[in-house]
């Protein structure tokens, strides 16, 4: 595109600014005035520049919309951090926010949150501390992301103003517990407890039946 514009400018300047001399002794004179040349260049280059400008604006709008989409997904799912949409949005942060100094605070907040997410929790007490720290770091990430995109949210409101049904919270908590217990069994760190319930009356009936059947077969054998 740059080559095309340069070529058009060169051709216009070469063919329109200077005409052919009437004779070798007569100097060339401009065919068009400066205003006419500028008008002609505007007519030629105007549509090209307009198209390129529109493409530039559309590209920037698309980039901004992708960032906004990530922010909205994280805000909407901050009460369900194990949901697929929340995890997907987190994994897109580096892709959409890296490479621009304007979003440096966002990347720094994301790195801090990611580091805490990767900590292996061993005990229930550690899990509580880890969860509280996660909430703080997620709120900070959303605060920095919102600020970079033109939103003005308070960190405290980000943490508090979230709706998560009790049933969803219970399901998520139970899912975590089930996964942990299953991993403990698979890693042979614990065993599945089994309780055998004995019914004395049923056991006596079963013994009586076995005895009767044994007598019957013995009598048949004696007859044979």
PyMOL commands that set and color helices and strands:
alter all, ss='L'
color gray80, all
select helices_A, chain A and resi 2-17+34-76+84-91+93-97+101-117+124-148+155-160+166-186+200-223
alter helices_A, ss='H'
color red, helices_A
deselect
rebuild
show_as cartoon
